[in-house]
């Protein structure tokens, strides 16, 4: 009986030991299996993206992320899903994926790209700034963030260029609204719009015209000193501009007549010189 009990415990010990040895092997096999499934889903996503089926591609990247969320490939899969949507103009889906990425993987080493792509999603939705300002303002906000947080990246360089384009568009909107008010003889609202161009968009191509319009409008409503102030500002900075010439005409009504007389005098002088040269050759 003693030997039987001893023999039983030996068998039990061997059984427990065998179970322990099986657990890591089972875990390794399972982990390898998930890893392979994740890689397969990721590669399938790349294939579908290459084929142009971005919806299926995005779903495959999401599948890869869910299969192995602890893997470094999870964050990459999330970004690739966002890019897939972006590549075929599914901007709202891409924005949703990017916001989820930034929340799920804070301080990731591709965070700079995620913010840049987020800005580009809004930027590419700019269709008619006269009706919808939201894409413009959202794009500008995110481009500014990229410049502030990642100033030494290529993304920051392109963001700076894109902000310049956005500011030109915003300035053009103010010019459009000012013209709208002028057509309805609403001088003060028009003046305020041109002032916005001066204050916010000083590097835009509209700055010279905005200064001239301020000269015109202030002169029209009898604020001559204010008109002169803007004329002086225009002359000091853009004396060779056609808009400075237009502003000069506001204060010098005979400018056009004088200009014609001078051109006529110049023409007569040239004719006289030609005549003298002709005589000297004879």
Protein Blocks (a to p, Z undefined) as FASTA:
>chain_A
ZZmmmmmmmmmmmmmmmmmmmmmmmmmmmmmmmmmmmmmmmmmmmmmmmnopamlmmmmm
mmmmmmmmmbmklmmmmmmmmmmmmmnopaklmmmmmmmmmmmmghiaklmmmmmmmmmm
mmmmpmblmlmmmlmmmmmmmmmmmmmmmmmbmklmmmmmmmmmmmmmmmmmmmmmmmmm
mmnopaklmmmmmmmmmmmmmmbmklmmmmmmmmmmmmmnopamlmmmmmmmmmmmmmmb
mklmmmmmmmmmklmmmmmmmmmmmmmmmmmmmmmmmmmmZZ
